[in-house]
Amino acid sequence: MDVLLVDHPLTKARLSIMRDSRTDNASFRHALHELTTMLVYEAMREAPLRTEPISTPVADTEAYRLADPPLLVPVLRAGLGMADQAHRLVPEALMGFVGLARDEETLQPTPYMQSLPPDLTGRPVFVLDPMLATGGSMEYTIRLLAERGATDVTAVCALAAPEGLDRLRESGLPVRVVTAAVDDNLNDVGFILPGLGDAGDRQYGAR
Ligand code: PRP
């Protein structure tokens, strides 16, 4: 499984704002927006292009268009904070939605919503979720996508735990991961260390 670590002074600086427990909800959301732009920019680096002839005001030349715009799939709640920014950067993209809440006791994802195109054959998919912890939520989401024929899935995460990466690797699902950091490990209640806390709560408040 490919893991692209987007390691840049600006990603480090924005992620540090998100990690800092003194950062308020609005500043957290703003830093996540900026980080998402950088992650999606890198995730799109190998996207295939098609060309077509155009004319500038002074000469004929070739224009580049995205050959296969991705489907963006934010995982609610926390992934909502990445959706608009990703869509702004890739306006050609389609958008689907998956809603999952992780049970705090069992750490299992409980689905409460999904809105996805029925056929994803040949369509690249970017799953947007700030956190890859145990990997249960991401694995669940990728299985939903694979059932619809997706074979080219990118998990775009602000940060990942080694346990979550191992789980995705062992799942054999067709996924690569783009992340700004791989942290140390999970604690005994499934939080990433050092992490940033709960990305949903830090954007929208505790439920
Ligand atoms: C968090 C996070 C991921 C998931 C990661 O969501 O945004 O979706 O947990 O954990 P996992 O890798 O162990 O599955 P949460 O369930 O807290 O819901 P929220 O986004 O609504 O806050």
py3Dmol code that shows the C-alpha trace and the ligand (Angstrom):
import py3Dmol

protein = """\
ATOM      1  CA  MET A   1       0.000   0.000   0.000  1.00  0.00           C
ATOM      2  CA  ASP A   2       1.383   3.392  -0.958  1.00  0.00           C
ATOM      3  CA  VAL A   3       1.589   6.018   1.781  1.00  0.00           C
ATOM      4  CA  LEU A   4       2.397   9.551   0.662  1.00  0.00           C
ATOM      5  CA  LEU A   5       3.637  11.615   3.602  1.00  0.00           C
ATOM      6  CA  VAL A   6       3.173  15.272   2.688  1.00  0.00           C
ATOM      7  CA  ASP A   7       6.058  16.660   4.690  1.00  0.00           C
ATOM      8  CA  HIS A   8       6.354  20.395   4.103  1.00  0.00           C
ATOM      9  CA  PRO A   9       6.979  23.367   6.401  1.00  0.00           C
ATOM     10  CA  LEU A  10       3.443  24.639   5.760  1.00  0.00           C
ATOM     11  CA  THR A  11       1.759  21.275   6.455  1.00  0.00           C
ATOM     12  CA  LYS A  12       3.784  20.972   9.663  1.00  0.00           C
ATOM     13  CA  ALA A  13       2.814  24.492  10.740  1.00  0.00           C
ATOM     14  CA  ARG A  14      -0.929  24.020  10.041  1.00  0.00           C
ATOM     15  CA  LEU A  15      -1.015  20.594  11.658  1.00  0.00           C
ATOM     16  CA  SER A  16       0.707  22.044  14.727  1.00  0.00           C
ATOM     17  CA  ILE A  17      -2.103  24.601  15.081  1.00  0.00           C
ATOM     18  CA  MET A  18      -4.564  21.709  14.976  1.00  0.00           C
ATOM     19  CA  ARG A  19      -2.613  19.727  17.569  1.00  0.00           C
ATOM     20  CA  ASP A  20      -2.365  22.624  20.043  1.00  0.00           C
ATOM     21  CA  SER A  21      -5.080  22.243  22.695  1.00  0.00           C
ATOM     22  CA  ARG A  22      -5.275  26.054  23.018  1.00  0.00           C
ATOM     23  CA  THR A  23      -6.575  26.383  19.418  1.00  0.00           C
ATOM     24  CA  ASP A  24     -10.275  27.305  19.383  1.00  0.00           C
ATOM     25  CA  ASN A  25     -12.858  25.680  17.077  1.00  0.00           C
ATOM     26  CA  ALA A  26     -12.764  28.419  14.422  1.00  0.00           C
ATOM     27  CA  SER A  27      -8.969  28.419  14.206  1.00  0.00           C
ATOM     28  CA  PHE A  28      -8.942  24.621  14.088  1.00  0.00           C
ATOM     29  CA  ARG A  29     -11.364  24.626  11.159  1.00  0.00           C
ATOM     30  CA  HIS A  30      -9.298  27.257   9.358  1.00  0.00           C
ATOM     31  CA  ALA A  31      -6.062  25.289   9.779  1.00  0.00           C
ATOM     32  CA  LEU A  32      -7.801  22.107   8.548  1.00  0.00           C
ATOM     33  CA  HIS A  33      -9.079  23.969   5.487  1.00  0.00           C
ATOM     34  CA  GLU A  34      -5.579  25.124   4.624  1.00  0.00           C
ATOM     35  CA  LEU A  35      -4.047  21.711   5.279  1.00  0.00           C
ATOM     36  CA  THR A  36      -6.694  20.054   3.090  1.00  0.00           C
ATOM     37  CA  THR A  37      -5.718  22.246   0.150  1.00  0.00           C
ATOM     38  CA  MET A  38      -2.118  21.090   0.470  1.00  0.00           C
ATOM     39  CA  LEU A  39      -3.003  17.422   0.875  1.00  0.00           C
ATOM     40  CA  VAL A  40      -5.416  17.341  -2.060  1.00  0.00           C
ATOM     41  CA  TYR A  41      -2.942  19.272  -4.217  1.00  0.00           C
ATOM     42  CA  GLU A  42      -0.367  16.532  -3.599  1.00  0.00           C
ATOM     43  CA  ALA A  43      -2.943  13.747  -3.936  1.00  0.00           C
ATOM     44  CA  MET A  44      -3.791  15.047  -7.438  1.00  0.00           C
ATOM     45  CA  ARG A  45      -0.172  15.139  -8.604  1.00  0.00           C
ATOM     46  CA  GLU A  46      -0.407  11.996 -10.763  1.00  0.00           C
ATOM     47  CA  ALA A  47      -3.971  12.631 -12.008  1.00  0.00           C
ATOM     48  CA  PRO A  48      -4.232  11.885 -15.735  1.00  0.00           C
ATOM     49  CA  LEU A  49      -4.897  14.746 -18.136  1.00  0.00           C
ATOM     50  CA  ARG A  50      -6.480  14.988 -21.540  1.00  0.00           C
ATOM     51  CA  THR A  51      -5.702  17.718 -24.014  1.00  0.00           C
ATOM     52  CA  GLU A  52      -7.791  19.682 -26.439  1.00  0.00           C
ATOM     53  CA  PRO A  53      -6.954  22.455 -28.870  1.00  0.00           C
ATOM     54  CA  ILE A  54      -7.649  26.024 -27.779  1.00  0.00           C
ATOM     55  CA  SER A  55      -6.621  29.448 -28.937  1.00  0.00           C
ATOM     56  CA  THR A  56      -5.068  32.090 -26.754  1.00  0.00           C
ATOM     57  CA  PRO A  57      -5.588  35.689 -27.928  1.00  0.00           C
ATOM     58  CA  VAL A  58      -2.398  35.325 -29.988  1.00  0.00           C
ATOM     59  CA  ALA A  59      -1.863  31.677 -30.969  1.00  0.00           C
ATOM     60  CA  ASP A  60      -3.223  28.150 -31.065  1.00  0.00           C
ATOM     61  CA  THR A  61      -2.106  25.797 -28.298  1.00  0.00           C
ATOM     62  CA  GLU A  62      -3.220  22.834 -26.186  1.00  0.00           C
ATOM     63  CA  ALA A  63      -5.394  23.023 -23.095  1.00  0.00           C
ATOM     64  CA  TYR A  64      -5.182  20.481 -20.273  1.00  0.00           C
ATOM     65  CA  ARG A  65      -8.278  19.106 -18.556  1.00  0.00           C
ATOM     66  CA  LEU A  66      -8.595  16.460 -15.838  1.00  0.00           C
ATOM     67  CA  ALA A  67      -9.293  13.198 -17.657  1.00  0.00           C
ATOM     68  CA  ASP A  68     -10.943  11.493 -14.656  1.00  0.00           C
ATOM     69  CA  PRO A  69     -12.101  13.938 -11.977  1.00  0.00           C
ATOM     70  CA  PRO A  70     -12.419  12.129  -8.634  1.00  0.00           C
ATOM     71  CA  LEU A  71     -15.433  11.536  -6.461  1.00  0.00           C
ATOM     72  CA  LEU A  72     -14.837  13.272  -3.121  1.00  0.00           C
ATOM     73  CA  VAL A  73     -16.298  11.451  -0.122  1.00  0.00           C
ATOM     74  CA  PRO A  74     -16.091  13.272   3.212  1.00  0.00           C
ATOM     75  CA  VAL A  75     -16.713  11.006   6.212  1.00  0.00           C
ATOM     76  CA  LEU A  76     -19.056  12.907   8.517  1.00  0.00           C
ATOM     77  CA  ARG A  77     -18.705  14.630  10.815  1.00  0.00           C
ATOM     78  CA  ALA A  78     -15.006  15.431  10.836  1.00  0.00           C
ATOM     79  CA  GLY A  79     -14.479  15.022   7.090  1.00  0.00           C
ATOM     80  CA  LEU A  80     -17.011  17.776   6.404  1.00  0.00           C
ATOM     81  CA  GLY A  81     -14.287  20.224   7.373  1.00  0.00           C
ATOM     82  CA  MET A  82     -12.284  19.061   4.346  1.00  0.00           C
ATOM     83  CA  ALA A  83     -15.098  18.868   1.796  1.00  0.00           C
ATOM     84  CA  ASP A  84     -15.485  22.456   0.615  1.00  0.00           C
ATOM     85  CA  GLN A  85     -11.780  23.085   0.426  1.00  0.00           C
ATOM     86  CA  ALA A  86     -11.151  19.919  -1.584  1.00  0.00           C
ATOM     87  CA  HIS A  87     -14.041  20.805  -3.898  1.00  0.00           C
ATOM     88  CA  ARG A  88     -12.721  24.320  -4.359  1.00  0.00           C
ATOM     89  CA  LEU A  89      -9.388  22.930  -5.473  1.00  0.00           C
ATOM     90  CA  VAL A  90     -11.004  20.314  -7.755  1.00  0.00           C
ATOM     91  CA  PRO A  91     -14.262  21.908  -8.915  1.00  0.00           C
ATOM     92  CA  GLU A  92     -14.681  19.187 -11.551  1.00  0.00           C
ATOM     93  CA  ALA A  93     -15.123  16.598  -8.779  1.00  0.00           C
ATOM     94  CA  LEU A  94     -18.378  14.922  -7.810  1.00  0.00           C
ATOM     95  CA  MET A  95     -19.253  14.574  -4.130  1.00  0.00           C
ATOM     96  CA  GLY A  96     -20.629  11.685  -2.106  1.00  0.00           C
ATOM     97  CA  PHE A  97     -21.162  11.413   1.656  1.00  0.00           C
ATOM     98  CA  VAL A  98     -20.768   8.796   4.350  1.00  0.00           C
ATOM     99  CA  GLY A  99     -21.798   9.348   7.989  1.00  0.00           C
ATOM    100  CA  LEU A 100     -20.111   7.234  10.663  1.00  0.00           C
ATOM    101  CA  ALA A 101     -19.815   7.555  14.422  1.00  0.00           C
ATOM    102  CA  ARG A 102     -17.237   5.470  16.225  1.00  0.00           C
ATOM    103  CA  ASP A 103     -18.644   3.703  19.284  1.00  0.00           C
ATOM    104  CA  GLU A 104     -16.537   4.962  22.181  1.00  0.00           C
ATOM    105  CA  GLU A 105     -16.556   1.575  23.919  1.00  0.00           C
ATOM    106  CA  THR A 106     -16.064  -0.886  21.073  1.00  0.00           C
ATOM    107  CA  LEU A 107     -14.333   1.556  18.645  1.00  0.00           C
ATOM    108  CA  GLN A 108     -16.513   0.070  15.884  1.00  0.00           C
ATOM    109  CA  PRO A 109     -17.894   2.486  13.252  1.00  0.00           C
ATOM    110  CA  THR A 110     -21.688   2.854  13.374  1.00  0.00           C
ATOM    111  CA  PRO A 111     -23.067   4.016  10.013  1.00  0.00           C
ATOM    112  CA  TYR A 112     -25.912   6.554  10.045  1.00  0.00           C
ATOM    113  CA  MET A 113     -25.871   7.961   6.519  1.00  0.00           C
ATOM    114  CA  GLN A 114     -24.608   7.299   3.030  1.00  0.00           C
ATOM    115  CA  SER A 115     -25.136   8.993  -0.295  1.00  0.00           C
ATOM    116  CA  LEU A 116     -22.977   7.538  -3.046  1.00  0.00           C
ATOM    117  CA  PRO A 117     -23.342   6.996  -6.797  1.00  0.00           C
ATOM    118  CA  PRO A 118     -24.308   3.358  -7.435  1.00  0.00           C
ATOM    119  CA  ASP A 119     -21.556   2.672  -9.969  1.00  0.00           C
ATOM    120  CA  LEU A 120     -17.987   3.761  -9.260  1.00  0.00           C
ATOM    121  CA  THR A 121     -16.338   1.642 -11.934  1.00  0.00           C
ATOM    122  CA  GLY A 122     -13.343   3.524 -13.323  1.00  0.00           C
ATOM    123  CA  ARG A 123     -13.857   6.499 -11.008  1.00  0.00           C
ATOM    124  CA  PRO A 124     -11.007   7.607  -8.698  1.00  0.00           C
ATOM    125  CA  VAL A 125     -12.322   8.274  -5.187  1.00  0.00           C
ATOM    126  CA  PHE A 126     -10.812  10.507  -2.497  1.00  0.00           C
ATOM    127  CA  VAL A 127     -12.086   9.718   1.005  1.00  0.00           C
ATOM    128  CA  LEU A 128     -11.701  12.763   3.241  1.00  0.00           C
ATOM    129  CA  ASP A 129     -11.285  12.195   6.977  1.00  0.00           C
ATOM    130  CA  PRO A 130      -8.836  14.089   9.207  1.00  0.00           C
ATOM    131  CA  MET A 131      -8.122  11.031  11.363  1.00  0.00           C
ATOM    132  CA  LEU A 132      -7.054   7.469  10.609  1.00  0.00           C
ATOM    133  CA  ALA A 133      -6.954   5.879  14.080  1.00  0.00           C
ATOM    134  CA  THR A 134      -7.822   2.154  14.283  1.00  0.00           C
ATOM    135  CA  GLY A 135      -8.704   2.375  10.586  1.00  0.00           C
ATOM    136  CA  GLY A 136     -12.160   0.895  11.203  1.00  0.00           C
ATOM    137  CA  SER A 137     -14.036   3.884   9.773  1.00  0.00           C
ATOM    138  CA  MET A 138     -11.826   4.081   6.704  1.00  0.00           C
ATOM    139  CA  GLU A 139     -11.999   0.331   6.061  1.00  0.00           C
ATOM    140  CA  TYR A 140     -15.794   0.440   6.349  1.00  0.00           C
ATOM    141  CA  THR A 141     -15.968   3.352   3.893  1.00  0.00           C
ATOM    142  CA  ILE A 142     -13.626   1.753   1.374  1.00  0.00           C
ATOM    143  CA  ARG A 143     -15.677  -1.461   1.474  1.00  0.00           C
ATOM    144  CA  LEU A 144     -18.783   0.579   0.587  1.00  0.00           C
ATOM    145  CA  LEU A 145     -16.882   2.066  -2.335  1.00  0.00           C
ATOM    146  CA  ALA A 146     -15.419  -1.255  -3.467  1.00  0.00           C
ATOM    147  CA  GLU A 147     -18.929  -2.806  -3.467  1.00  0.00           C
ATOM    148  CA  ARG A 148     -19.793  -0.162  -6.059  1.00  0.00           C
ATOM    149  CA  GLY A 149     -16.815  -1.053  -8.227  1.00  0.00           C
ATOM    150  CA  ALA A 150     -14.189   1.456  -7.030  1.00  0.00           C
ATOM    151  CA  THR A 151     -10.646   0.187  -7.523  1.00  0.00           C
ATOM    152  CA  ASP A 152      -8.740   3.453  -7.129  1.00  0.00           C
ATOM    153  CA  VAL A 153      -9.270   4.920  -3.650  1.00  0.00           C
ATOM    154  CA  THR A 154      -7.159   7.550  -1.912  1.00  0.00           C
ATOM    155  CA  ALA A 155      -7.603   8.155   1.822  1.00  0.00           C
ATOM    156  CA  VAL A 156      -6.765  11.813   2.486  1.00  0.00           C
ATOM    157  CA  CYS A 157      -6.029  12.285   6.192  1.00  0.00           C
ATOM    158  CA  ALA A 158      -4.479  15.007   8.313  1.00  0.00           C
ATOM    159  CA  LEU A 159      -2.829  12.366  10.413  1.00  0.00           C
ATOM    160  CA  ALA A 160      -2.623   8.607  10.721  1.00  0.00           C
ATOM    161  CA  ALA A 161      -1.745   6.070  13.380  1.00  0.00           C
ATOM    162  CA  PRO A 162       0.505   3.125  12.470  1.00  0.00           C
ATOM    163  CA  GLU A 163      -2.287   0.791  13.638  1.00  0.00           C
ATOM    164  CA  GLY A 164      -4.701   2.268  11.087  1.00  0.00           C
ATOM    165  CA  LEU A 165      -2.163   2.023   8.280  1.00  0.00           C
ATOM    166  CA  ASP A 166      -1.470  -1.621   9.199  1.00  0.00           C
ATOM    167  CA  ARG A 167      -5.179  -2.390   9.171  1.00  0.00           C
ATOM    168  CA  LEU A 168      -5.667  -0.913   5.713  1.00  0.00           C
ATOM    169  CA  ARG A 169      -2.571  -2.708   4.454  1.00  0.00           C
ATOM    170  CA  GLU A 170      -3.837  -6.027   5.796  1.00  0.00           C
ATOM    171  CA  SER A 171      -7.338  -5.475   4.386  1.00  0.00           C
ATOM    172  CA  GLY A 172      -6.032  -5.873   0.851  1.00  0.00           C
ATOM    173  CA  LEU A 173      -8.421  -3.126  -0.264  1.00  0.00           C
ATOM    174  CA  PRO A 174      -7.387  -0.913  -3.195  1.00  0.00           C
ATOM    175  CA  VAL A 175      -6.250   2.171  -1.284  1.00  0.00           C
ATOM    176  CA  ARG A 176      -3.349   4.549  -0.955  1.00  0.00           C
ATOM    177  CA  VAL A 177      -3.014   7.020   1.894  1.00  0.00           C
ATOM    178  CA  VAL A 178      -2.056  10.691   1.704  1.00  0.00           C
ATOM    179  CA  THR A 179      -1.351  12.190   5.123  1.00  0.00           C
ATOM    180  CA  ALA A 180       0.537  15.048   6.746  1.00  0.00           C
ATOM    181  CA  ALA A 181       1.879  12.878   9.595  1.00  0.00           C
ATOM    182  CA  VAL A 182       2.152   9.349  10.923  1.00  0.00           C
ATOM    183  CA  ASP A 183       1.975   9.577  14.706  1.00  0.00           C
ATOM    184  CA  ASP A 184       3.332   7.247  17.398  1.00  0.00           C
ATOM    185  CA  ASN A 185       0.462   4.931  18.343  1.00  0.00           C
ATOM    186  CA  LEU A 186      -3.065   4.725  19.802  1.00  0.00           C
ATOM    187  CA  ASN A 187      -3.842   4.992  23.502  1.00  0.00           C
ATOM    188  CA  ASP A 188      -6.085   2.484  25.278  1.00  0.00           C
ATOM    189  CA  VAL A 189      -9.253   4.388  24.304  1.00  0.00           C
ATOM    190  CA  GLY A 190      -8.341   4.564  20.631  1.00  0.00           C
ATOM    191  CA  PHE A 191      -7.023   8.126  20.448  1.00  0.00           C
ATOM    192  CA  ILE A 192      -3.967   8.906  18.329  1.00  0.00           C
ATOM    193  CA  LEU A 193      -0.842   9.928  20.303  1.00  0.00           C
ATOM    194  CA  PRO A 194       0.246  12.678  20.281  1.00  0.00           C
ATOM    195  CA  GLY A 195      -2.624  13.346  17.854  1.00  0.00           C
ATOM    196  CA  LEU A 196      -4.973  16.302  18.102  1.00  0.00           C
ATOM    197  CA  GLY A 197      -7.896  14.973  20.134  1.00  0.00           C
ATOM    198  CA  ASP A 198     -11.256  14.412  18.431  1.00  0.00           C
ATOM    199  CA  ALA A 199     -11.346  16.237  15.087  1.00  0.00           C
ATOM    200  CA  GLY A 200     -15.166  16.287  15.045  1.00  0.00           C
ATOM    201  CA  ASP A 201     -15.432  17.801  18.513  1.00  0.00           C
ATOM    202  CA  ARG A 202     -12.661  20.288  17.813  1.00  0.00           C
ATOM    203  CA  GLN A 203     -14.492  21.630  14.758  1.00  0.00           C
ATOM    204  CA  TYR A 204     -18.110  21.393  15.838  1.00  0.00           C
ATOM    205  CA  GLY A 205     -18.141  20.894  19.605  1.00  0.00           C
ATOM    206  CA  ALA A 206     -18.575  17.766  21.710  1.00  0.00           C
ATOM    207  CA  ARG A 207     -21.727  15.768  21.119  1.00  0.00           C
TER     208      ARG A 207
END
"""
ligand_1 = """\
22
PRP
C -13.416 10.001 14.150
C -12.634 10.401 12.908
C -12.726 9.176 12.050
C -12.713 8.080 13.055
C -11.327 7.520 13.145
O -14.754 10.172 13.925
O -13.108 11.541 12.284
O -13.899 9.132 11.265
O -13.081 8.623 14.322
O -11.290 6.441 13.995
P -11.016 4.970 13.506
O -9.899 5.010 12.531
O -10.639 4.267 14.785
O -12.284 4.416 12.928
P -15.874 9.980 15.074
O -16.413 8.583 15.061
O -15.336 10.481 16.384
O -17.057 10.864 14.561
P -17.126 12.449 14.227
O -16.330 12.659 12.992
O -18.578 12.651 14.026
O -16.588 13.208 15.403
"""
view = py3Dmol.view(width=600, height=400)
view.addModel(protein, "pdb")
view.setStyle({"model": 0}, {"cartoon": {"style": "trace"}})
view.addModel(ligand_1, "xyz")
view.setStyle({"model": 1}, {"stick": {}})
view.zoomTo()
view.show()
